[in-house]
Amino acid sequence: MSSVEQPTVLVVEDEPAQREVLAYNLEAEGFAVAKAENGEEALLLVDEDAPDIIVLDWMLPNVSGIEVCRRLKTRAETRNVPIIMLSARSEEVDRVRGLETGADDYVVKPYSVVELMARVRAQLRRTRPATVGEQLEFEDILLDAETHKVFRAEKLLKLGPTEFRLLSTFMEKPGRVWSREQLLDRVWGRDIYVDTRTVDVHIGRLRKALCQFGGDDPVRTVRGAGYALG
């Protein structure tokens, strides 16, 4: 198992050949891929299991890509999921409309697959930096996602793989309060059943690891809500 859960990309494309090419290339880059062939299916999939990023075709049957984007960006639960809009419309007015609807990026067809992969990574670097090998810093803690090493006050810490994934989740969004259920989804995976008390056990281990050379405990317990870093 990798030390950081692989991000999930939802590909929404009604053209089967395009959908499969995108899925193949994303999987080759190490992403988990979910696929939808129309807007309704995309909205259902997002409701069931929100992805880390969405690659969304503008021209979809029934519910258009622009409408899917609008709906997702007006909901608090999905507002922060990055959306890359794909469109054959190259006019500036269309690009502006896509971005004003909430799309985080806009790629004109035909596009370079290499460029699209780079744009996916760029969006994830903003929202889930640990998944693309970035270094994360919080106060005197440094997490290197590429080498899977953690330092505090320049001293190398010993962390188990689960504690590493917990810490990377916290360090991507310092101050955010994560519920036990959210941590289970992000750290253990959405398809694995683990008792929520297991989270408490591993939080205890993470705290011990972070303080093995002294220093204050940076992990905060928020009563009735969960845990946060800082």
C-alpha positions as CSV (number, residue, x, y, z in Angstrom):
1,M,0.0,0.0,0.0
2,S,1.3,3.4,-0.9
3,S,2.0,6.0,1.8
4,V,-0.5,8.4,0.4
5,E,-3.9,7.3,-1.0
6,Q,-4.0,7.8,-4.7
7,P,-6.3,10.6,-5.8
8,T,-9.5,9.7,-7.7
9,V,-10.3,11.4,-11.0
10,L,-13.9,11.3,-12.3
11,V,-13.9,11.4,-16.2
12,V,-17.2,12.6,-17.6
13,E,-17.2,12.1,-21.4
14,D,-20.0,10.8,-23.6
15,E,-17.6,9.7,-26.4
16,P,-16.5,6.2,-25.5
17,A,-13.2,6.3,-27.3
18,Q,-12.2,9.6,-25.7
19,R,-13.4,8.4,-22.3
20,E,-11.2,5.3,-22.5
21,V,-8.1,7.2,-23.7
22,L,-8.4,9.6,-20.8
23,A,-9.0,6.7,-18.3
24,Y,-6.0,4.8,-19.7
25,N,-3.6,7.7,-19.4
26,L,-4.8,8.8,-16.0
27,E,-4.4,5.2,-14.7
28,A,-0.9,5.1,-16.2
29,E,-0.1,8.2,-14.2
30,G,-1.1,6.5,-11.0
31,F,-4.6,7.9,-10.5
32,A,-7.7,5.9,-9.6
33,V,-10.4,6.6,-12.3
34,A,-14.2,6.7,-12.1
35,K,-16.1,7.2,-15.4
36,A,-19.5,8.7,-16.3
37,E,-21.0,9.0,-19.8
38,N,-23.5,11.7,-19.1
39,G,-24.3,14.5,-16.7
40,E,-26.9,12.6,-14.6
41,E,-24.5,9.7,-14.0
42,A,-21.7,12.1,-13.0
43,L,-23.9,13.9,-10.4
44,L,-24.9,10.5,-9.0
45,L,-21.3,9.3,-8.8
46,V,-20.2,12.5,-7.0
47,D,-23.1,12.1,-4.5
48,E,-22.0,8.5,-3.8
49,D,-18.3,9.1,-3.6
50,A,-16.8,12.6,-4.2
51,P,-13.7,12.4,-6.4
52,D,-10.5,14.5,-5.8
53,I,-10.9,16.1,-9.3
54,I,-13.3,16.0,-12.2
55,V,-12.4,16.1,-15.9
56,L,-15.7,17.2,-17.5
57,D,-16.8,17.5,-21.1
58,W,-18.9,20.5,-21.9
59,M,-21.1,18.8,-24.5
60,L,-23.0,16.1,-22.7
61,P,-26.5,14.7,-23.5
62,N,-29.4,15.9,-21.3
63,V,-27.6,17.7,-18.5
64,S,-24.7,19.6,-20.0
65,G,-21.2,19.8,-18.5
66,I,-21.6,23.5,-17.8
67,E,-24.8,22.7,-15.8
68,V,-23.0,19.8,-13.9
69,C,-20.3,22.3,-13.1
70,R,-22.8,24.9,-11.9
71,R,-24.6,22.5,-9.6
72,L,-21.4,21.1,-8.1
73,K,-19.9,24.5,-7.5
74,T,-23.1,25.8,-5.7
75,R,-23.1,22.9,-3.2
76,A,-20.9,23.3,-0.1
77,E,-19.9,19.6,-0.1
78,T,-18.5,19.7,-3.7
79,R,-17.6,23.4,-4.1
80,N,-13.9,22.7,-3.6
81,V,-13.5,19.7,-5.9
82,P,-11.5,21.0,-8.9
83,I,-13.1,20.8,-12.3
84,I,-11.2,20.8,-15.6
85,M,-13.7,21.6,-18.4
86,L,-13.1,20.0,-21.9
87,S,-14.7,21.7,-24.8
88,A,-14.4,22.0,-28.6
89,R,-15.5,25.6,-28.1
90,S,-12.4,27.7,-28.5
91,E,-14.0,31.2,-28.5
92,E,-12.9,33.4,-25.6
93,V,-16.6,34.0,-24.7
94,D,-17.1,30.3,-24.1
95,R,-13.9,30.0,-22.1
96,V,-15.0,32.9,-19.9
97,R,-18.4,31.3,-19.5
98,G,-16.9,28.0,-18.4
99,L,-14.6,29.7,-15.9
100,E,-17.4,32.0,-14.6
101,T,-19.5,28.9,-14.0
102,G,-16.9,27.7,-11.6
103,A,-14.5,25.5,-13.7
104,D,-11.0,25.7,-12.3
105,D,-9.4,25.2,-15.8
106,Y,-10.6,25.0,-19.4
107,V,-9.0,22.9,-22.1
108,V,-9.9,23.2,-25.8
109,K,-10.3,20.0,-27.9
110,P,-8.3,18.6,-29.6
111,Y,-5.9,18.7,-26.6
112,S,-2.5,17.2,-25.8
113,V,-2.9,14.3,-23.3
114,V,0.5,15.2,-21.8
115,E,-0.7,18.8,-21.3
116,L,-4.0,17.6,-19.7
117,M,-2.1,15.3,-17.3
118,A,0.0,18.3,-16.3
119,R,-3.1,20.3,-15.7
120,V,-4.6,17.6,-13.5
121,R,-1.4,17.4,-11.5
122,A,-1.4,21.2,-11.2
123,Q,-4.9,21.3,-9.7
124,L,-4.1,18.4,-7.3
125,R,-0.9,20.3,-6.3
126,R,-3.3,23.0,-5.1
127,T,-5.9,20.8,-3.3
128,R,-4.0,17.6,-2.4
129,P,-0.3,18.4,-2.6
130,A,0.9,15.2,-0.9
131,T,-0.5,13.0,-3.7
132,V,1.8,14.6,-6.3
133,G,5.0,14.3,-4.3
134,E,5.1,17.8,-2.8
135,Q,6.8,18.7,0.4
136,L,4.4,20.0,3.1
137,E,5.4,22.2,6.0
138,F,3.6,23.1,9.2
139,E,5.5,25.0,11.9
140,D,8.6,22.9,12.6
141,I,7.2,19.8,10.8
142,L,8.3,18.9,7.3
143,L,6.7,16.1,5.4
144,D,8.3,14.9,2.1
145,A,5.7,13.0,0.2
146,E,8.2,11.7,-2.4
147,T,10.7,10.1,0.0
148,H,8.0,9.4,2.7
149,K,10.0,11.0,5.4
150,V,8.9,13.3,8.2
151,F,11.2,15.7,10.1
152,R,10.4,17.8,13.1
153,A,12.9,20.5,14.1
154,E,15.2,18.8,11.5
155,K,15.1,15.5,13.3
156,L,13.9,12.4,11.3
157,L,10.8,10.9,12.9
158,K,9.7,7.3,12.8
159,L,6.1,7.0,11.6
160,G,4.1,4.0,10.5
161,P,2.4,4.1,7.0
162,T,-1.0,4.8,8.5
163,E,0.4,7.6,10.7
164,F,2.1,9.1,7.6
165,R,-1.2,9.1,5.7
166,L,-2.9,10.7,8.6
167,L,-0.3,13.4,9.0
168,S,-0.3,14.2,5.2
169,T,-4.1,14.6,5.3
170,F,-3.8,17.0,8.2
171,M,-0.9,18.9,6.7
172,E,-2.7,19.5,3.4
173,K,-5.3,21.6,5.3
174,P,-3.9,22.8,8.6
175,G,-6.7,24.0,10.9
176,R,-9.4,22.0,9.2
177,V,-11.4,19.7,11.5
178,W,-11.7,16.2,10.1
179,S,-14.3,13.8,11.5
180,R,-13.4,10.2,12.2
181,E,-15.5,9.1,9.2
182,Q,-13.7,11.6,6.9
183,L,-10.3,10.3,8.1
184,L,-11.4,6.7,7.5
185,D,-12.3,7.5,3.9
186,R,-9.2,9.5,3.2
187,V,-6.6,7.4,5.1
188,W,-8.0,3.8,5.0
189,G,-10.0,4.0,1.8
190,R,-13.7,4.2,1.1
191,D,-14.2,0.5,0.5
192,I,-12.6,-0.7,3.7
193,Y,-14.6,-1.2,6.9
194,V,-12.7,0.0,9.9
195,D,-14.1,0.8,13.3
196,T,-14.0,4.6,14.0
197,R,-12.2,3.8,17.3
198,T,-9.2,2.7,15.2
199,V,-8.8,6.3,14.2
200,D,-8.3,7.3,17.8
201,V,-5.7,4.6,18.3
202,H,-3.7,5.8,15.3
203,I,-4.1,9.5,16.3
204,G,-2.5,8.5,19.6
205,R,0.4,6.8,17.8
206,L,0.8,9.9,15.5
207,R,1.0,12.2,18.6
208,K,3.6,10.0,20.2
209,A,5.7,9.9,17.0
210,L,5.4,13.7,16.5
211,C,6.6,14.3,20.1
212,Q,9.3,11.6,20.2
213,F,12.0,14.3,20.5
214,G,9.9,16.7,22.6
215,G,7.8,19.7,21.5
216,D,4.1,20.4,21.9
217,D,1.4,18.1,20.6
218,P,0.2,19.8,17.4
219,V,-2.9,17.6,16.9
220,R,-6.0,19.1,18.4
221,T,-9.0,17.1,19.6
222,V,-12.3,18.9,18.8
223,R,-14.9,17.5,21.1
224,G,-17.8,16.0,19.2
225,A,-16.3,16.9,15.8
226,G,-12.9,15.1,15.3
227,Y,-9.3,16.2,14.9
228,A,-7.3,19.1,13.5
229,L,-3.7,20.0,13.0
230,G,-3.0,23.3,14.8
